[in-house]
Amino acid sequence: MTVPVSPAGDSSYPQSSGVSFDGSWERSGRSLNSSALLALLGIGVLYFNGQSLLAIVAVFIGGISENVADGGYFHTLLRHLRDLADPLRVAIVLSQYLLMLLPTVLLVRRWHSSDVRLYIRFTGSRVSEIALALLATLMIIPSSNFIADELVRQLGIPDELMQVGAELFTARSPVEFVWLVFVVCLTPALCEEIFFRGFVQRTFERTMGWKSVVLVGGVFGLFHFNPLGLISLSILGLLFGYFYYRSRSLIPPMVAHFGNNLVAVLVLYGGSQGTAGPTTTAIPLWLVGATLPVGIVTLLWYAKVTVRRERHREGMENLRYS
């Protein structure tokens, strides 16, 4: 019996045994980093341009009410966004699945491996690792949001403008809430994690090791084109990348991503009840002080659990091939 051998350059921790590197890029021996970079640029351009076109179509399909709301420019803009909310949400879903997920799967299959699931590590994970990843994310959310709130406050961004930004992701009924969970929580957790972690980070990781977590975490923040949320989004990108790197599975970062977005939808849903528009509440400093230490301890616990699991796996493989 022979031990599976990875191609040259794929020697950094962690390895994925059993993957067949039979894609055209692998066979030609071209740079793995170039593959990841081209995927970022190519799919990024396709996604943003395609989403813009879909948004334009959504505006024409949805139409805009000619009635001007009382209260000035911001209230009128909120009214228009409510009219277009569902068509724009459909555009978001279509762009995520057709312009991000589908090209990612096709490129992985063509360039790297016919076994896409194993390459991107869409494999099972221990319940303890999933639970710890989710808990750590929930405990870090107040701190990352506090940073974003402080940036908004220091720049003097009007509250009305923040309400406009939140309108598209605010539900005002249980049915709309379920629809938004699919649009805002499930869809990005699946599509963005397969793209960023499963393809881009996985490929960079094969030559860069843990540095791929930092690189892709920063790119994840930039990718959302949200200057006010750049720091908090990059923190989340680092978290999700760390979960993926340590667990060797997409499941923990997917669950963490879903949990983060669900909290945002819940907060906006709660703030919209009985109000004219979505409301956002500043994160109190005491909440940051209470949750951040728990988040740090949970991350350390997560590291310990994954190290223990990896040592057990290596021990089993040594016995298998001895």
Secondary structure by P-SEA (a helix, b strand, c coil): cccccccccccccccccccccccccccccccaaaaaaaaaaaaaaaaaaaaaaaaaaaaaaaccccccccccaaaaaaaaaaaaaaaaaaaaaaaaaaccaaaaaaaaaaccccccccccccbbbbaaaaaaaaaaaaaaaaaaaaaaaaaaaaacccaaaaaaaacccccccaaaaaaaaaaccccccccccccccccaaaaaaacccaaaaaaaaaaaaaaaccccaaaaaaaaaaaaaaaaaaaccaaaaaaaaaaaaaaaaaaaaaaacccccbbbbcccaaaaaacaaaaaaaaaaaaaaaaaaaaaaaaaaaaaac
